[in-house]
Amino acid sequence: MRDILIVAIVLAGAIAALRQPWIGVMLWTWLSIMNPHRYSYGFAYDAPLAAISVVATVLGLIITKDRASPFKSRVVVVLFIFMIWMTLSMLFGVDRAGDYWQWNKVMKIDMMILVALTLLHSKKHILALMWVAAGSLALLGAKGGLFTLLTGGNFRVWGPPGSFIEDNNEFALSLVMAIPLLRFLQMQLVGRWARYAMTVGIVLCAVASLGSYSRGALLAISSMAIFLWWNGKNKLMVGAALALVVPLLVAFMPDAWMGRMSSMGDYQEDDSSMGRISAWWNAWNIAFHYPLGVGFDAARPELFAIYSPYPDKVHAAHSIYFQVLGNHGFVGLFLFLTLWIATWRSAGWLRTKAAKIPEAAWCADLGAMCQVCLVGYAVGGAFLSLAYFDLPYNVMVLVVLTRVWVEKRSWQREPAYVPGWRNIPGLARKPAAV
């Protein structure tokens, strides 16, 4: 039954995408982030559902006239150059044939990001993408949070099988990054019970991230909380809420969790931490000898034997920065950092400029929460291999599209949306006072 439901949703979305290709972007985002088919047990598990969504969206893109250039910002230009550089790294790397599958996966994600920038432009599109991206993780977070509560935190929470976020650490960071996005959506809702339900979802995502036993996610959520408090208008209220909620969540977790978190200071006795250090040295030294990088897999015994001071500890980088450095060299890391710095600056522009325009007040909220999300990615990503994961790039799309929406004063041309269940939540009305 689950297989039939998932396939039916994909087929319906693909058909709709032929006439309205922006729906295909939402379908792809749902499949790539949530991976619902990986929770089935029959024919849907390995069905080419993502490929169906891509084909339908591209066909709709060819047919429709409602499209524009994806290069709406310098941020997008940097992304495109980074895509070219990654391709060169694969072509001139140490194992072109072996790296092809990963290159193909990454290029599909990035090409669909460009397709999204081509097809999306309205407030409706922006909110829809936010709901799909953050909502997909919220559903997984609610499931994981309930599991953690019911089991007393004695078992780890894992992500969708066969996905970028299958590992407990990567899954935890994705949930942490989703929290500020969910907060933005909550700020757009006017119904009291809808806002309460969103609060429950946010708390469950936080609980699930703790239940993953991820030390990187703990650092990420801590840095986000500090940033949110520092930039908040009501530091006293936010600080009091954090002082109340955080100790309760931590106190709920078992001794095994406390032991795992406290091991961060004993990195020399932690095999996982020493493996990371070995991988970081490997990536650093590789970058000096391979200007283009080695491709999409720097965790090779033959490379560690030459470039790591701990050659017996062959380990994935577990850091977005060293992952990119080892894979694509110093130029690749420069492009990667430039991409996120430019996205951060655009989100900051929204915070300051859009806040002065009543019709674009929601854009200031979006910019602020996307910056919080990027803080989590920057800190948590320092210890996790999520350089190519969809969600940060979706955040980039949201920031770019929203800035263009403000610069073009698009509220003057878009229709007035009528409140009702057929509309995207938060689209038709101004948010209530927080």
C-alpha positions, -999 to 999 in steps of 0.1 A, spaced: 0 0 0 28 24 9 45 17 -25 13 24 -44 8 57 -25 43 70 -32 43 60 -68 8 75 -73 20 108 -58 50 109 -81 30 101 -112 4 127 -104 31 153 -97 49 144 -129 17 148 -150 11 182 -133 47 192 -140 41 190 -177 17 219 -175 32 237 -145 68 226 -143 74 244 -110 54 216 -95 81 192 -108 107 212 -89 87 206 -57 84 169 -65 121 166 -70 129 185 -38 106 162 -19 121 130 -33 157 142 -29 155 155 6 129 132 23 135 100 1 101 87 9 106 57 -14 134 45 9 107 38 36 88 14 13 93 -23 11 84 -32 -24 87 -20 -60 89 17 -51 122 13 -32 144 11 -63 119 26 -88 134 55 -108 111 81 -92 136 109 -92 143 104 -129 106 105 -136 103 139 -118 134 152 -137 121 142 -171 86 156 -165 101 189 -152 125 193 -181 97 186 -206 75 211 -189 104 236 -189 107 232 -227 70 237 -232 63 266 -208 69 303 -215 69 311 -178 107 308 -174 137 331 -171 174 330 -169 187 311 -139 216 336 -135 197 360 -114 226 368 -91 264 366 -88 257 337 -64 244 316 -92 274 324 -114 297 312 -86 277 280 -84 280 274 -121 318 280 -121 320 256 -91 301 230 -112 326 233 -140 355 230 -116 341 199 -100 337 184 -135 374 192 -142 383 176 -109 365 144 -119 380 143 -154 416 149 -143 413 131 -110 429 98 -99 399 76 -108 376 91 -134 356 59 -139 351 53 -102 341 90 -95 316 92 -123 286 80 -103 292 106 -76 298 133 -101 266 123 -119 247 125 -86 261 159 -77 255 173 -112 219 162 -111 213 180 -79 230 212 -91 213 211 -125 179 209 -107 190 239 -86 195 258 -119 161 246 -131 145 258 -99 160 292 -105 147 292 -140 111 283 -131 105 299 -97 99 335 -92 67 344 -72 60 345 -35 39 314 -40 68 295 -55 92 307 -27 69 296 1 61 263 -16 98 255 -19 103 264 18 74 242 29 86 212 8 122 214 18 117 222 55 85 202 58 101 170 44 127 171 72 101 181 97 82 149 90 114 128 94 122 148 125 88 142 141 92 105 135 127 105 150 118 127 179 89 105 189 112 75 186 137 92 209 110 101 235 95 66 235 128 49 239 142 73 264 170 82 240 187 48 244 188 42 206 203 64 178 181 80 152 191 74 115 182 91 83 166 77 51 185 46 38 207 52 8 205 90 10 230 118 17 217 119 52 215 82 60 242 85 86 231 96 121 255 126 120 244 139 87 207 134 95 211 153 127 227 183 110 199 184 84 173 185 111 192 212 129 193 233 97 156 227 92 147 243 126 152 279 116 134 273 83 104 259 102 105 289 125 102 312 94 72 292 83 57 295 118 61 333 117 39 334 85 10 315 101 -19 332 118 -38 303 132 -30 297 169 -32 259 166 -12 259 134 16 278 152 14 254 182 17 225 159 48 240 143 63 245 178 58 208 184 74 200 151 104 222 159 109 206 194 107 171 179 133 179 153 156 192 181 149 160 201 156 138 171 189 156 165 199 149 201 188 113 197 212 109 168 241 111 193 259 135 169 284 158 185 286 180 154 249 185 155 251 196 191 277 222 182 256 233 153 224 238 173 244 255 201 259 280 176 225 287 160 210 293 194 237 318 203 234 336 170 197 337 173 199 351 208 226 377 198 206 390 169 172 387 184 151 418 194 141 404 227 173 389 242 157 384 276 128 364 264 148 343 240 175 337 266 149 326 292 133 302 267 167 287 259 176 285 296 144 266 302 142 242 272 178 232 267 184 218 303 152 198 300 162 182 267 197 174 279 185 160 312 162 137 293 190 120 275 206 89 290 242 85 304 254 70 272 245 103 254 263 123 280 293 102 277 293 106 239 291 144 241 317 147 268 342 128 246 347 158 224 376 169 246 393 136 245 399 136 208 433 119 210 417 89 226 387 89 202 394 68 171 367 87 151 383 120 159 418 108 151 404 95 118 391 130 110 424 145 118 441 120 96 417 128 68 422 166 72 459 163 69 454 141 39 432 167 22 455 195 31 486 179 16 467 166 -15 457 202 -23 493 211 -27 501 183 -51 468 181 -71 458 217 -81 425 204 -96 419 180 -67 417 142 -69 380 139 -79 352 129 -56 370 104 -34 401 114 -14 397 86 11 420 62 -6 446 41 12 473 50 -14 467 87 -8 468 84 29 500 64 27 516 94 11 499 125 25 486 116 60 508 114 91 485 86 103 484 64 71 467 35 89 436 57 97 419 59 63 388 80 70 363 102 51 369 139 57 338 144 78 341 182 71 326 201 42 357 222 41 383 194 40 360 173 18 360 200 -9 397 208 -3 407 172 -9 383 166 -37 387 199 -57 418 216 -44 423 252 -31 404 267 -60 374 245 -54 374 254 -17 376 291 -26 346 288 -49 327 268 -23 334 294 4 326 322 -19 292 306 -27 281 306 9 296 339 19 277 355 -11 245 337 0 250 349 36 254 385 24 223 383 3 204 370 32 217 399 53 206 423 26 171 409 30 172 414 68 181 451 64 165 463 32 132 443 32 125 451 68 118 487 57 91 477 32 57 466 47 49 444 18 82 426 20 84 421 58 82 384 53 114 386 32 133 400 62 121 371 82 133 347 55 167 363 53 172 362 91 162 325 94 183 315 64 213 331 80 206 311 112 204 280 90 237 288 73 254 293 108 243 257 116 257 245 83 290 263 87 296 250 122 281 215 120 295 210 85 330 215 99 327 180 112 304 163 86 307 154 49 277 173 35 292 195 9 269 183 -18 236 179 1 205 195 -14 193 216 15 219 243 17 216 248 -21 178 251 -16 185 278 9 206 296 -16 177 294 -41 153 308 -16 176 337 -8 184 345 -44 147 344 -55 135 364 -25 161 392 -31 150 394 -68 114 395 -56 122 425 -34 143 443 -60 116 440 -87 89 450 -62 69 419 -73 41 425 -49 29 452 -72 23 427 -100 13 395 -82 -24 387 -75 -40 390 -41 -43 355 -28 -76 346 -12 -73 328 22 -84 292 21 -73 256 23 -63 256 -14 -36 281 -8 -1 276 6 -2 282 44 11 317 52 6 330 16 -27 348 18 -24 368 51 2 388 69 17 370 99 4 377 133 26 396 158 51 373 174 
